[in-house]
Amino acid sequence: MLCGNKSDLLELTNDYVQDEAADKIASEHQMKYFKTSAFKGDGIDEMLDYTIEQVYQKKLKPEFDAAKLGDST
């Protein structure tokens, strides 16, 4: 996951990574890109939802599935 924070400050500075460049970097590394502002709360829910879903799918679900297979009840 690539997270570009402080999107609320874009209108105050020219010193930032363009969305197209961030998308390209994320794509090259098989990552999802989120543009966020912790100050305004923009994109935070989506980023956290994605993170939780990835942890569940890649770590917890396989463990739960393996435990179910071992459970004979």
N, C-alpha and C positions, 0 to 999 in steps of 0.2 A: 504494500500500500504506500502510495505517495500522497502526502498531505501538504497542501500549500496553505499556510495559515496567514492570518492578518489581512484577509481580503477586504476588510473594512478600511484599510489604509491606502488602497490602490489610487484613489483620487488625490492623495497627498504627496505621492512620490512617483518617480519614473523608474525607481530601482526595484524592479520585481521581475519575476519569470513570467513570460507570456503563457497563457493557457495552452496554446498550440505546442510550445516547447515542453511544457510539463506533461501534456498528453503523449507526446512522442517518447519522452523518457520513460514514462510509465508503461507504454506499449512495448517498448524495446526490452523491458525487464519483466514483462507479464504481470504488471501491477495495475491496480485500479487507482485513479487519481481523484482526489477530493480537494475542492477549493473551499476553505473554511475561514470563519471568523469566530474565535472564541469569545471575543468581546460582544458581538451581535448574536452569536449562537447560530450563525448561518452554516449549514452543511454539517454541523456537529452530530445531529441525530442520525443522518444518513451514514456518516463515517463510523459511528459507534455501532449502528445496526449491522453494517457490513462486517465490522470486526468481530462482533459476537457471532454472526452467522458463520464466518470462516472458522473461528475457533471450534464451534459446535460441529461443523461438517468435517473438519480435518482432524480433530482430536477427540472430542467427546462422543460423537455418534459412533465411530468405529469401536470405541471402548464399550459403549452401551450395547452395540450389536454383538460384540464378542461375548459379553456377559450373558446376553439372552441366549446365545447358542449353547453356552455352558450350563444354563439353567434348564433342568429337565421337568420343571413344573408347568 
